[in-house]
């Protein structure tokens, strides 16, 4: 089973700042099958990025994904008030899915 | 626009079987383009994949839950279902159904339903 680790656990930033979130895998992950989600309290997760770097439908271009192998990054170029939330990475491989533990982006 | 809606009891007794159904609208499960999945989230914790199914009935389960999980599909009703047996308090969670797209990402989610395991 591939284990995903996300860092930092919590990121405290101000609106307008840049956010850089890391997702590290215990073994190599196909870039085609690495996704990022945003979750706000009381809501279902929302797909932001799939295939490591492709934005899902309707996702603003301030969200970008990059990386390959075992190291992946989600970047939010300039934080808007609605971006403060928990972010999860997810991978698929060998017919199984796993999620990372999440990074909370909160207001400084 | 595809929509998914979970339904089922919100309270299940320990040792009993949790049963949930996901009704899909705005798209056909039988189209064959997607997988259909269950994910859960204990209160205040992260996401856990439970399993997924193809319209043909092929299933894939999380190894940690495999002995207790059954996912089935009813294409005539455009629904798929989850059964989790021998539940304990550790199975208390919000249960989500979701669609898996061709990039093996969850592109549409239900709103989630809280299931509490308690006597």
Interface residues (C-beta under 8 A of the other chain):
Chain A: X1 X32 X33 X35 X37 X44 X45 X46 X47 X50 X51 X54 X56 X88 X90 X92 X95 X96 X97 X98 X99 X100 X101 X102
Chain B: X37 X46 X47 X48 X49 X52 X60 X62 X63 X96 X98 X101 X103 X104 X105 X106 X107 X109 X110 X111 X112
